[in-house]
Amino acid sequence: MNRVSDQLPTSRAGASETNARGPATRDKTWTVLGLLKWTTDYFGRAGIDSARLDAEVLLAHALETERLRLYIDYEKPVLPEERDRYRDLVQRRAQERVPVSQLLGEREFWSLTFKVSSDVLTPRPETETLVEFALSKAPDTPVTGSPPPFRILDIGTGSGAIALSLASELPHAEITATDLSEPALQIAITNADHLHVRERIRFAEGDLFSPVASERFDLIVSNPPYVARADEESCPPELSHEPEMALFAGHDGLDVIRRLVAEAGDHVSPGGWLGIELSPEQVETVERELVQAGFVDVERRFDLASRARVIGARWPTK
Ligand SMILES: C[S@@+](CC[C@H](N)C(=O)[O-])C[C@H]1O[C@@H](n2cnc3c(N)ncnc32)[C@H](O)[C@@H]1O
């Protein structure tokens, strides 16, 4: 595929005619609609599935406007400096396959805005299934009195998507968020600052339960790496821009989940819950491992595509 700079015109030429400088000097100018059509076609040829949506999101970003505003501004000419900003984004999307979230530097999750970079996994919509599971296990906010705090642990917090969403919903919870990656934790802390929940979350670096060695929690949640190395070849090119340690976990993708399940019993309070996000193909294996480890009341939760995406299980009271 040719470089976009060879194609996306820098000079006045393109989709519709305007008469900005009077009848004597009729120039062709790129309009919003013209650019969207051109880019959708270009992205389509580059193999990007969400070609039109990506074109709209990136153009709105370059124009510093809302995506829906583009529909009103279809015939508006796009200035050369705006086109330059857009061209750079289009090029990185099509040629380097940088995900849109990283080009924008942010992603919406649980109706909150999270800063993202190549140091963290971009939060995925299916992870909201784990947030819903966690909320269903949290006690209702008391009207009076001061019950003991509900203690939550989020292992592998990444951008902080799960921990910060729970903090926004559960003002009385005591939340700990850990990650093996120091750069990821820094992003989670920045996000906690922006979302004004920093003082309510304890952040700790380390492998699985090592930062919380002798502690127990009422609820443990984790969206660990679970992509199988065996599937790496078939992964979309965008994944190469996210951290390996956020994605891959051994040949069958279960290396981290197996250790998590085996160690979790030492850290869940009696009657407390463990919730793990995983790939639908891993569900039966992980259910068996949870039962072998001593968990009870194993349950599945389904994502918007009706695929089993979260496994929950309770630690017995005795
Ligand atoms: C799939 S990402 C999930 C990020 C975030 N929780 C989310 O749902 O968007 C997995 C995260 O687990 C972290 N991680 C990987 N191995 C780990 C380990 N052994 N102990 C703690 N964290 C780990 C990675 O650095 C990454 O941030």
The ligand as a MOL file (V3000), in Angstrom:
LIG
                    3D

  0  0  0     0  0            999 V3000
M  V30 BEGIN CTAB
M  V30 COUNTS 27 29 0 0 0
M  V30 BEGIN ATOM
M  V30 1 C -5.3810 -8.0000 30.4130 0
M  V30 2 S -4.5280 -6.7000 31.2340 0 CHG=1
M  V30 3 C -5.8730 -6.0220 32.1760 0
M  V30 4 C -5.7330 -4.5660 32.4870 0
M  V30 5 C -6.9840 -3.9540 33.1580 0
M  V30 6 N -7.2800 -4.6220 34.3980 0
M  V30 7 C -8.1830 -4.0390 32.2500 0
M  V30 8 O -9.0440 -4.8870 32.5200 0
M  V30 9 O -8.2660 -3.3010 31.2700 0 CHG=-1
M  V30 10 C -3.6010 -7.6280 32.3940 0
M  V30 11 C -2.7590 -6.8300 33.3700 0
M  V30 12 O -2.1270 -7.7650 34.2730 0
M  V30 13 C -0.7880 -7.3850 34.4820 0
M  V30 14 N -0.0550 -8.6240 34.8590 0
M  V30 15 C 0.4300 -9.5790 34.0320 0
M  V30 16 N 1.0030 -10.5580 34.7500 0
M  V30 17 C 0.8590 -10.2180 36.0560 0
M  V30 18 C 1.2520 -10.8200 37.2860 0
M  V30 19 N 1.8920 -12.0030 37.3000 0
M  V30 20 N 0.9730 -10.1920 38.4510 0
M  V30 21 C 0.3260 -8.9900 38.4380 0
M  V30 22 N -0.0730 -8.3610 37.3130 0
M  V30 23 C 0.1870 -8.9740 36.1300 0
M  V30 24 C -0.3450 -6.7570 33.1850 0
M  V30 25 O 0.7460 -5.8880 33.3800 0
M  V30 26 C -1.6280 -6.0340 32.7550 0
M  V30 27 O -1.6540 -4.7060 33.2250 0
M  V30 END ATOM
M  V30 BEGIN BOND
M  V30 1 1 1 2
M  V30 2 1 2 3
M  V30 3 1 2 10
M  V30 4 1 3 4
M  V30 5 1 4 5
M  V30 6 1 5 6
M  V30 7 1 5 7
M  V30 8 2 7 8
M  V30 9 1 7 9
M  V30 10 1 10 11
M  V30 11 1 11 12
M  V30 12 1 11 26
M  V30 13 1 12 13
M  V30 14 1 13 14
M  V30 15 1 13 24
M  V30 16 1 14 15
M  V30 17 1 14 23
M  V30 18 2 15 16
M  V30 19 1 16 17
M  V30 20 1 17 18
M  V30 21 2 17 23
M  V30 22 1 18 19
M  V30 23 2 18 20
M  V30 24 1 20 21
M  V30 25 2 21 22
M  V30 26 1 22 23
M  V30 27 1 24 25
M  V30 28 1 24 26
M  V30 29 1 26 27
M  V30 END BOND
M  V30 END CTAB
M  END
